[in-house]
Amino acid sequence: MRTMTLSARPRVGLLGLRTSYYVTCSALAIIFLAPIVWTMVTSVKPSAEASASPPTFLPSSLSWSSYQHLAAFGDGISVYAFNSTIVALGTVLCTIILSTLGGYGFSRFSFPGKDILFVTILATLMIPFQSILIPLFLVLRTLGLQNTLLGLVLVYTTFQLPFGVFVMRNAFDSVPREIEEAGLIDGCSSWNLLYRVMLAIVAPGVITVGLFAFFNSWNEFLAALIFMTDSSKFTLPVMLLNASSGQYGAIDWGMIQSGITISMLPCLILFLLLQRYYVSGLAAGAVKA
């Protein structure tokens, strides 16, 4: 009987540990999800209820007036969403191509100054973005790219490359060299080997780099505010700033919350669909083969 009692104690302790773990995780999930739920609920409230003080949680009736006001604001939400989409997709494409080529080169090829160059690339991560806004503005204006979506794509890509090259180099380092040697023996060139063999293996790293590039370019505000002067080329964050200023001090909180909802939905959907690759991509290269 005593033996059964002693053996039951570890089970009780393990059950209590699991319970504490799930309770803590549930509490954290509620804390993080509460602002998202609040934003979505507020976006479908009537305008008077969205701006009411004290606020009400559940709307008395569903109303799409906030989205209608947003569609009529400025040049229209579709224009700003299109600009953000073009900038984000362009940044993702450029970042993936350049990071993959750079990471593959640093991982598989030897050349003079390789380590110094790689450290120099990583050192740029320590440069505050705000400190070089004026030089970037002058460069873009000299090249005729100021107030263009292409110029914004190039700026975002430049600041995504250090992290992207770092992730991709680690991803390629985790791939056994025997796989590459087998492809070379079969007659594959370095380009064919990268395209046909290596990319499929390091796909989680590629997706991770793409997700980071998308999130940062989609949500970035300061560069878009400084470099873009034509309202028809504003991105969603800049549009939300203009919407939050209101007219004569009046702020349409329902319209702002509907804009935030539209802005965050692509990020939520992409992360939920690709989170498995995202987690494995971040861990790629942590333990080299």
C-alpha positions as CSV (number, residue, x, y, z in Angstrom):
1,M,0.0,0.0,0.0
2,R,2.9,2.3,0.9
3,T,4.6,1.5,-2.4
4,M,1.5,2.5,-4.3
5,T,1.3,5.8,-2.4
6,L,4.9,6.6,-3.1
7,S,4.5,5.8,-6.8
8,A,1.4,8.0,-7.0
9,R,3.3,11.1,-5.8
10,P,5.3,11.7,-9.0
11,R,2.1,11.4,-11.0
12,V,0.4,14.0,-8.8
13,G,3.4,16.3,-9.2
14,L,3.5,15.8,-12.9
15,L,-0.2,16.5,-13.2
16,G,0.2,19.7,-11.2
17,L,3.1,20.8,-13.4
18,R,1.1,20.2,-16.6
19,T,-1.9,22.0,-15.2
20,S,0.2,25.0,-14.3
21,Y,1.8,24.9,-17.8
22,Y,-1.6,24.9,-19.6
23,V,-3.1,27.6,-17.3
24,T,0.0,29.9,-17.9
25,C,-0.2,29.3,-21.7
26,S,-3.9,30.0,-21.7
27,A,-3.5,33.2,-19.7
28,L,-0.8,34.4,-22.1
29,A,-2.8,33.5,-25.1
30,I,-5.8,35.5,-23.8
31,I,-3.5,38.5,-23.1
32,F,-2.1,38.5,-26.6
33,L,-5.4,37.8,-28.4
34,A,-7.5,40.3,-26.4
35,P,-6.3,43.4,-28.4
36,I,-6.8,41.6,-31.7
37,V,-10.3,40.6,-30.8
38,W,-11.1,44.0,-29.4
39,T,-10.0,45.6,-32.7
40,M,-12.0,43.3,-34.8
41,V,-15.1,43.8,-32.7
42,T,-14.8,47.5,-32.6
43,S,-14.5,47.6,-36.4
44,V,-18.0,46.3,-36.8
45,K,-19.6,48.5,-34.3
46,P,-21.8,51.5,-35.3
47,S,-19.8,54.7,-35.3
48,A,-21.4,56.1,-32.1
49,E,-20.6,52.9,-30.2
50,A,-17.0,52.7,-31.5
51,S,-16.3,56.1,-30.1
52,A,-18.4,55.7,-26.9
53,S,-16.8,56.3,-23.5
54,P,-16.8,54.1,-21.5
55,P,-16.6,51.6,-24.3
56,T,-18.9,48.6,-24.8
57,F,-17.5,45.3,-25.7
58,L,-20.2,43.7,-27.8
59,P,-22.0,45.9,-30.4
60,S,-25.7,46.3,-30.3
61,S,-25.8,45.5,-34.0
62,L,-23.3,44.7,-36.7
63,S,-22.4,47.7,-38.9
64,W,-20.1,48.0,-41.8
65,S,-20.1,51.8,-41.8
66,S,-16.5,52.0,-40.6
67,Y,-15.3,50.0,-43.6
68,Q,-17.4,52.2,-45.9
69,H,-15.8,55.3,-44.4
70,L,-12.4,53.7,-44.9
71,A,-13.1,52.9,-48.5
72,A,-14.0,56.5,-49.1
73,F,-11.1,58.0,-47.2
74,G,-8.4,59.7,-49.3
75,D,-7.7,57.8,-52.5
76,G,-9.5,54.7,-51.1
77,I,-8.3,51.8,-49.1
78,S,-7.8,49.7,-52.2
79,V,-5.1,52.0,-53.5
80,Y,-3.2,52.0,-50.2
81,A,-3.5,48.2,-49.9
82,F,-2.3,47.8,-53.4
83,N,0.8,49.9,-52.7
84,S,1.6,48.0,-49.5
85,T,1.1,44.7,-51.4
86,I,3.5,45.7,-54.2
87,V,6.1,47.0,-51.8
88,A,5.9,43.9,-49.6
89,L,6.0,41.4,-52.4
90,G,8.8,43.2,-54.1
91,T,10.8,43.2,-50.9
92,V,10.2,39.5,-50.3
93,L,11.2,38.6,-53.8
94,C,14.4,40.7,-53.8
95,T,15.3,39.6,-50.3
96,I,14.9,35.9,-50.9
97,I,16.9,36.0,-54.2
98,L,19.8,38.0,-52.8
99,S,19.8,36.3,-49.4
100,T,19.8,32.8,-50.9
101,L,22.7,33.6,-53.3
102,G,24.6,35.4,-50.6
103,G,24.1,32.6,-48.0
104,Y,25.0,29.9,-50.5
105,G,28.2,31.8,-51.4
106,F,29.3,32.3,-47.8
107,S,28.5,28.7,-47.0
108,R,30.0,26.8,-49.9
109,F,32.7,29.0,-51.5
110,S,36.0,30.2,-50.2
111,F,37.4,33.6,-51.2
112,P,39.7,36.2,-49.7
113,G,38.2,38.3,-46.9
114,K,35.2,36.0,-46.6
115,D,34.9,36.1,-42.8
116,I,35.6,39.9,-42.7
117,L,32.9,40.6,-45.3
118,F,30.4,38.4,-43.5
119,V,31.1,40.1,-40.1
120,T,30.8,43.5,-41.9
121,I,27.4,42.6,-43.2
122,L,26.2,41.5,-39.8
123,A,27.6,44.7,-38.3
124,T,25.1,46.7,-40.3
125,L,22.4,45.3,-38.0
126,M,23.7,47.6,-35.3
127,I,23.2,50.8,-37.4
128,P,20.0,52.6,-36.3
129,F,17.7,53.0,-39.3
130,Q,16.8,56.5,-38.2
131,S,20.4,57.7,-38.2
132,I,20.7,57.2,-42.0
133,L,17.4,58.5,-43.2
134,I,18.8,61.7,-44.6
135,P,21.6,60.0,-46.6
136,L,19.1,57.5,-47.9
137,F,16.7,60.3,-48.9
138,L,19.6,62.1,-50.8
139,V,20.6,58.9,-52.5
140,L,17.1,58.1,-53.7
141,R,16.5,61.7,-54.9
142,T,19.8,61.6,-56.8
143,L,18.8,58.3,-58.5
144,G,15.3,59.6,-59.2
145,L,13.7,56.9,-57.0
146,Q,12.4,59.2,-54.2
147,N,8.6,59.1,-54.0
148,T,8.5,55.8,-55.9
149,L,7.5,52.3,-54.7
150,L,10.6,50.9,-56.3
151,G,12.8,53.1,-54.1
152,L,10.9,51.9,-51.0
153,V,11.4,48.3,-52.1
154,L,15.2,48.8,-52.4
155,V,15.4,50.5,-49.0
156,Y,13.5,47.7,-47.3
157,T,15.5,45.0,-49.1
158,T,18.8,46.6,-48.0
159,F,17.8,46.5,-44.4
160,Q,16.5,42.9,-44.6
161,L,19.6,41.5,-46.3
162,P,21.9,41.1,-43.2
163,F,19.4,39.0,-41.3
164,G,18.5,37.1,-44.5
165,V,22.1,36.3,-45.4
166,F,22.8,35.1,-41.9
167,V,19.8,32.8,-41.8
168,M,20.5,31.4,-45.3
169,R,24.2,30.8,-44.6
170,N,23.3,28.8,-41.4
171,A,20.6,26.9,-43.4
172,F,23.1,25.9,-46.1
173,D,25.7,25.0,-43.4
174,S,23.3,22.5,-41.9
175,V,23.1,20.6,-45.2
176,P,25.6,17.7,-45.4
177,R,28.2,18.3,-48.0
178,E,27.8,14.7,-49.2
179,I,24.5,15.7,-50.8
180,E,26.2,18.5,-52.8
181,E,29.1,16.3,-53.8
182,A,26.7,13.6,-55.1
183,G,25.0,16.2,-57.3
184,L,28.4,17.4,-58.6
185,I,29.4,13.9,-59.4
186,D,26.2,13.4,-61.4
187,G,27.1,16.4,-63.5
188,C,25.2,19.3,-61.9
189,S,26.6,22.7,-62.1
190,S,26.6,25.0,-59.0
191,W,23.5,26.8,-60.3
192,N,21.6,23.6,-61.1
193,L,22.6,22.1,-57.7
194,L,21.3,25.2,-55.9
195,Y,18.1,25.4,-57.9
196,R,17.2,21.7,-58.2
197,V,18.6,20.2,-54.9
198,M,19.6,22.7,-52.3
199,L,16.5,25.0,-52.4
200,A,14.2,22.1,-51.5
201,I,16.3,21.3,-48.5
202,V,16.6,24.8,-47.1
203,A,13.0,25.7,-47.9
204,P,12.2,26.5,-44.2
205,G,15.0,29.0,-44.2
206,V,13.8,30.6,-47.4
207,I,10.2,30.9,-46.0
208,T,11.6,32.4,-42.7
209,V,13.5,35.1,-44.6
210,G,10.4,35.8,-46.8
211,L,8.1,36.1,-43.8
212,F,10.5,38.5,-42.0
213,A,10.8,40.6,-45.1
214,F,7.0,40.6,-45.6
215,F,6.2,41.5,-42.0
216,N,8.8,44.3,-41.8
217,S,7.9,45.9,-45.1
218,W,4.2,45.6,-44.7
219,N,4.2,47.2,-41.2
220,E,7.1,49.7,-41.7
221,F,6.0,53.3,-41.2
222,L,8.9,55.8,-40.9
223,A,10.6,55.2,-44.3
224,A,7.3,55.3,-46.1
225,L,6.4,58.5,-44.3
226,I,9.7,60.2,-45.1
227,F,10.3,59.0,-48.7
228,M,6.8,59.2,-50.1
229,T,5.2,62.5,-50.7
230,D,2.4,61.6,-53.2
231,S,-0.7,60.6,-51.3
232,S,-1.6,58.1,-54.0
233,K,1.6,56.2,-53.2
234,F,1.1,56.0,-49.5
235,T,1.1,52.6,-47.8
236,L,-1.4,51.4,-45.2
237,P,0.6,52.5,-42.1
238,V,0.9,56.1,-43.5
239,M,-2.8,56.1,-44.5
240,L,-3.7,55.0,-40.9
241,L,-1.7,57.9,-39.5
242,N,-3.6,60.4,-41.7
243,A,-6.9,58.7,-40.7
244,S,-6.1,59.0,-37.0
245,S,-5.5,62.8,-37.3
246,G,-9.2,63.3,-38.0
247,Q,-10.9,66.5,-39.0
248,Y,-11.3,69.4,-36.5
249,G,-10.0,67.1,-33.8
250,A,-12.7,64.4,-34.3
251,I,-11.4,60.9,-34.7
252,D,-13.4,58.1,-36.2
253,W,-12.2,55.2,-34.0
254,G,-14.3,52.7,-35.9
255,M,-12.6,53.6,-39.2
256,I,-9.2,53.4,-37.6
257,Q,-9.9,49.9,-36.1
258,S,-11.2,48.7,-39.4
259,G,-8.0,49.9,-41.1
260,I,-6.0,48.1,-38.4
261,T,-8.0,44.9,-39.0
262,I,-7.3,45.0,-42.7
263,S,-3.6,45.7,-42.1
264,M,-3.1,42.8,-39.7
265,L,-5.1,40.1,-41.5
266,P,-2.5,39.2,-44.2
267,C,0.2,38.9,-41.5
268,L,-2.0,36.6,-39.3
269,I,-3.0,34.4,-42.3
270,L,0.6,34.0,-43.5
271,F,1.9,33.3,-40.1
272,L,-0.7,30.7,-39.4
273,L,-0.2,29.0,-42.7
274,L,3.6,29.0,-42.6
275,Q,4.4,28.9,-38.8
276,R,5.7,25.3,-39.1
277,Y,8.3,26.3,-41.6
278,Y,9.0,29.5,-39.7
279,V,10.0,27.8,-36.5
280,S,12.1,25.1,-38.3
281,G,13.7,27.9,-40.4
282,L,14.8,29.8,-37.3
283,A,16.3,26.7,-35.8
284,A,18.1,25.8,-39.1
285,G,21.9,25.8,-38.6
286,A,21.7,25.8,-34.8
287,V,23.2,22.4,-34.8
288,K,25.4,21.9,-37.9
289,A,25.6,18.5,-39.5
